Amino acid sequence: VVALDAGRDELVRRLTMAGLEVESVEVVGEGLANVVVAEILDAQPHPNAARLRVCRVDAGGETLTIVCGAPNARAGLRAPLARIGARLPGGIEIAAAELRGVASQGMLCASDELGLPGGGEGLLELPADAPVGAPLADYLGLPDASIELKMTPNRSDCLGLRGLASEVATLFDTRVTMAAPAAVAAACDD
């Protein structure tokens, strides 16, 4: 880990000046205002649609009704909730809607709907200890960026994360803090 007191643009500039060509910078998790961690309290089949569920959702002290088509929508699941008024990265604006006769007060979200990597089938499943009602971006430490570097043959010292961390620490006159490796229990007596 390298603690920096600089923004993304300055990091990219210094990497480039050090001879590490920045090929691309992909911002991850921008535009997640009004998206919170929610917990599904109850998920019942929709009375008028076989593939939909009507979910009662705790959005941090407020219980909402959300109509959801995700196959993994179930009671006890913590997932992102785009509240009414949210604008998602794909240009989707969340508004109150009525789906087959049932009012929906927001949208439970999959990772791809939020512009996040790791898209799977269904809702983005958050850990059970995710704080209900907390802004999703704060909980996930977003926005962040994926920086792709093009390595030249003379910079083999930066082919690994440890070498790259050392280079960044040098560029910013700081230190690398290495996490202590976890002890591995012996699997046999030999």
C-alpha atoms as one frame of an Amber mdcrd trajectory, in Angstrom:
protein
   0.000   0.000   0.000   1.248   3.452  -0.894  -0.524   6.364   0.795  -0.667
   9.302  -1.613  -1.633  12.887  -1.061  -2.341  13.450  -4.759  -5.159  12.996
  -7.208  -5.539  10.516 -10.039  -4.422  12.993 -12.697  -1.179  13.713 -10.859
  -0.504   9.984 -10.423  -1.003   9.421 -14.163   1.233  12.405 -15.014   4.067
  11.223 -12.782   3.856   7.638 -14.012   4.113   8.887 -17.591   7.047  11.164
 -16.746   8.826   8.181 -15.136   8.651   6.258 -18.409   5.653   4.083 -17.539
   3.286   4.753 -20.426  -0.304   5.038 -19.222  -2.387   3.349 -21.899  -5.807
   3.955 -20.383  -7.590   5.189 -17.292 -11.020   3.713 -16.699 -13.027   5.391
 -13.950 -15.097   2.915 -11.940 -18.073   3.813  -9.770 -18.847   7.370 -10.819
 -22.433   8.569 -10.825 -23.676   6.535  -7.877 -25.342   9.385  -6.007 -28.625
   8.281  -4.445 -27.637   4.585  -4.543 -27.589   3.005  -1.082 -27.024  -0.343
   0.576 -30.409  -1.995   1.152 -31.614  -5.236   2.677 -34.454  -7.265   1.224
 -36.836  -8.015   4.074 -39.285 -10.087   2.072 -39.513 -11.272  -1.550 -42.833
 -12.618  -2.840 -43.837 -13.671  -6.363 -45.512 -10.887  -8.344 -49.276 -11.533
  -8.597 -49.383 -10.679 -12.330 -45.942 -11.713 -13.661 -44.201 -15.059 -13.359
 -40.631 -13.710 -13.554 -40.991 -10.751 -11.198 -40.841 -10.519  -7.409 -42.307
  -7.913  -5.104 -39.709  -7.074  -2.475 -40.067  -5.176   0.778 -36.719  -3.438
   1.229 -35.102  -1.671   4.186 -33.322   1.371   2.750 -31.932   2.585   6.066
 -34.903   3.246   8.300 -37.392   3.437   5.448 -39.251   0.424   4.051 -39.871
   0.534   0.302 -41.644  -1.722  -2.177 -39.482  -2.679  -5.140 -40.514  -4.847
  -8.089 -37.506  -6.876  -9.181 -36.812  -9.443 -11.895 -33.453 -10.692 -10.589
 -33.309 -14.438  -9.966 -31.318 -14.011  -6.735 -33.721 -11.554  -5.041 -34.407
 -13.129  -1.647 -35.062 -12.191   1.959 -31.900 -11.305   3.872 -29.894 -10.269
   0.799 -28.076  -6.941   0.950 -27.863  -5.288  -2.453 -27.537  -1.814  -4.013
 -30.760   0.192  -4.245 -31.092   3.088  -6.683 -33.588   5.396  -5.035 -36.065
   7.541  -6.968 -34.131  10.375  -8.621 -30.886   8.414  -9.056 -29.095   8.668
 -12.411 -27.136   5.518 -13.118 -23.959   5.452 -15.249 -25.744   3.953 -18.278
 -28.023   6.990 -18.494 -30.910   5.323 -16.670 -32.939   7.723 -14.516 -34.837
   6.045 -11.697 -38.436   7.161 -11.290 -41.455   5.780  -9.472 -43.047   3.164
 -11.689 -45.914   0.730 -11.756 -45.017  -2.713 -13.049 -47.992  -4.906 -13.869
 -50.166  -3.227 -11.278 -47.639  -2.989  -8.420 -45.904   0.298  -7.552 -42.113
   0.198  -7.408 -40.206   2.839  -5.424 -36.723   2.388  -6.882 -34.554  -0.314
  -8.407 -32.399  -3.041  -6.910 -29.234  -3.173  -9.019 -26.815  -5.580 -10.634
 -23.145  -4.616 -10.937 -23.369  -3.890 -14.682 -26.262  -1.466 -14.125 -23.948
   0.490 -11.820 -21.005   0.391 -14.227 -19.040  -1.870 -11.888 -16.966  -4.905
 -12.859 -17.830  -8.427 -11.809 -21.155  -8.698 -13.539 -22.921 -11.888 -12.714
 -26.460 -13.019 -13.038 -28.790 -11.045 -10.823 -28.303  -8.438  -8.132 -24.894
  -7.424  -6.829 -24.699  -9.345  -3.561 -23.095  -7.330  -0.768 -21.671  -8.834
   2.446 -24.079  -9.386   5.333 -22.290  -6.721   7.384 -22.769  -3.971   4.765
 -24.382  -1.011   6.586 -28.000  -0.658   5.472 -28.767   2.879   4.295 -25.119
   3.810   3.714 -24.243   5.362   0.343 -22.941   2.535  -1.858 -20.049   4.623
  -3.202 -18.789   5.314   0.340 -19.123   1.672   1.346 -17.198   0.432  -1.713
 -14.618   3.246  -1.630 -15.692   4.673  -4.984 -15.129   6.309  -7.353 -11.857
   4.632  -8.204  -9.915   4.024 -11.389  -8.295   1.174 -13.242  -5.019   2.384
 -14.744  -3.518   0.280 -17.515   0.209   0.660 -18.103   2.166  -0.301 -21.187
   5.452  -1.785 -20.034   8.608  -1.304 -22.028  11.464  -3.844 -21.882  13.650
  -1.504 -19.818  11.102  -1.314 -16.964  10.896  -4.949 -15.911  11.138  -3.730
 -12.303   7.488  -2.644 -12.604   6.057  -5.875 -13.995   4.816  -6.852 -10.533
   2.676  -4.930  -8.057   5.481  -4.751  -5.482   7.861  -3.120  -7.988   5.151
  -0.752  -9.214   4.312   0.236  -5.617   7.987   0.945  -4.992   8.146   3.142
  -8.101   5.035   5.108  -7.079   6.407   5.573  -3.555   9.645   6.925  -5.036
   7.771   9.290  -7.357   5.848  10.777  -4.416   8.663  10.626  -1.837   6.746
   8.300   0.486   6.990   4.692   1.658   5.454   1.361   0.729   3.605  -0.349
   3.564   3.529  -4.105   3.076   0.743  -6.111   4.642   1.972  -8.908   6.876
   1.332 -12.252   5.204  -1.155 -14.491   6.954   0.315 -17.578   8.597  -0.313
 -20.803   6.729  -1.051 -23.843   8.851   0.979 -26.955   8.101  -0.972 -29.546
   6.127   1.331 -32.450   7.081   4.190 -33.277   9.451   6.881 -33.514   6.728
